[in-house]
Amino acid sequence: MTVMSVALKLPHRMTVAEFLAWHPGDGQAWQLIDGEPEAMAPASETHGRIQAEIARLIANHLARVGSPCAVVTAPGVQPYVRASSNIRIPDLAVTCAPPMPDAGLTSAPLLAVEIISPSNERETWTNVWAYTTIPSIHEILCARTAYIGVELLRRRPDGSWPEEPEKIETGPLTLASIDFACDVAALYRTTHLARPG
């Protein structure tokens, strides 16, 4: 998601509990970055199409195999590091935990998905590295909006993460955390994007 920094006149930095109880009433989505609320700009149509297609493909797969897991759109997730002052909002997540109505957070996400636009790349990668601190997350998928191509981070068996994501522009994409596979181009079915080069 695209992030818009907005200067708010707050009496103090917010904790997660204060943020979850806060209702600015402006109709925007917000995330909490190191105690500071940040408004999230509306996504581009290309961003929205990719997000919807990934959600559809994964949800259909989970239903087909009878999985109890679910895709959650714009979930609130809490990084493990500096947890008391951070709530990040990926574009999608998959969790197998039961729903927690009114909690404001998605419990135990296995997979996080971000859609990266040229205008929000720095902020999105900051969020991605924060997701690596969440113990339940096994994979993080980042899809590009400028061209057909994804980047995948997968937690190693020893719990560590690679320094760089795997880049996939053609052929199969496998998400081991949910036993899902498809051609990368399928994520871009409703766009008119081309492969790079």
Buried (B, 14 or more C-beta within 10 A) or exposed (E): BBBBEBEEEEEEEBBBEBBBEBEEEEEBBBBBBEBBBBBBBEBBEBBBBBBEBBBBBBBEBBEEEEBEBBBBEBBBBBBBEBEEBBBBBBBBBBBBBEEEEEEBEBBBBBBBBBBBBEEBBEBBBEBBEBBBBBEBBBBBBBBBBEEBBBBBBBBEEEEEBEEEBEEBBEEEBBBBBBEBEBEBBEBBEEBEBEEEE
